Amino acid sequence: MPHESQDFLATSAALEATAAVEHERWAHWQKYLHEQCTVLEDGSLLIPAHLVERWERQIATPYDALSDQEKSSDREQAHEYLAALRQASSDGKA
């Protein structure tokens, strides 16, 4: 079974499934980020300082050192990837 899993993970179906999840994750994040910002006269976005501080801290923090709430958020995203891989595998696209 582990060999079959490795074989599936090397398929274009697995790649496309995770790429689709990644795009959705990125688009959701960008929408959220833009909603937090102030739109300046020239159309650029100004990120509030408290969010920059929080996100810079999170960027510099290894997963193991994140708070339980932050880990939970990352796990929710990981579940999306795993669900996409399970679906692609069961669809027989491998």
N, C-alpha and C positions, 0 to 999 in steps of 0.2 A: 504493500500500500504506500509506504513512503516514496518508493521509486515512482509510482503512478502520480503522486502529488507533485513530485519534482518535474516529471514529464509535462504535466498540465501547466505548471507555472512557467514553463518555457514556451507555451503556445501563444499565438497571436490573440486567441480568445481571452486568455488571462491578461495579456497586456492591454487589450482594448477595454476590458471590464474595469480594470483599475485606473486606466487613463480617463474613462468616463466619470468615475467617482472623483478622481482628482480634479477634473474640470468643474464639477458641481461644487466641490468643497471650496475651490479657489473663487468661483463666482459668488458663492454665498458669503465668503469672507470679504471679498471686495465690496459687495453691496453693503455689508455691515460697516466696514471701514469708512466708506464714503458717507454713510449716514451719520457717523460720529464726527465728521470733519465740518469745518466752516469753508464754504466755497468763496474764494476770493474773487475780486473783480475780473482778473484775467482768466478765471476758470480753474486755477490751481486749487488744491485742497490744503487746508491747515489742520494738522492733527493736534488735538488738545494735549498740553504738556503732561497731564496725569496719565493719559493713555500711552504716550511715548515712553514714559517712565516705567509703566507696568509691562509693556510689551518688550522693552529693552531688557528688563529683569528676566522675563520669561525666555527670551532668546538666549540669554547667558546661563540659564539654569538647565542642567541635565534632567532628563525625564525622571530619574530616580529621586531627585531632590525637589520636584514639584509638590505643591500641596495636593491633598486628596481630591479636592474639587477640580484642580487643573488636570490631574491624571484622569479623572472621570470624563472630562471633556475630550481628552485625547482618545480615550477608550471608545467613546461614542463614535468618533471619526473612524477608528480602526474597525469597528463593527461594520461600517458601511463598505469598507474594502473587502472584508471577509464575506459579507453577504453577496457582493458582486461576484467574487470568485466562486462561491458556491453555486450561484445561479448560472454563471457561464459554464461551469463544469457539468452541471446537471442538464444544461441545454444541449450537451453533446457537441459543442462547437470546437472541441479540442482537436 
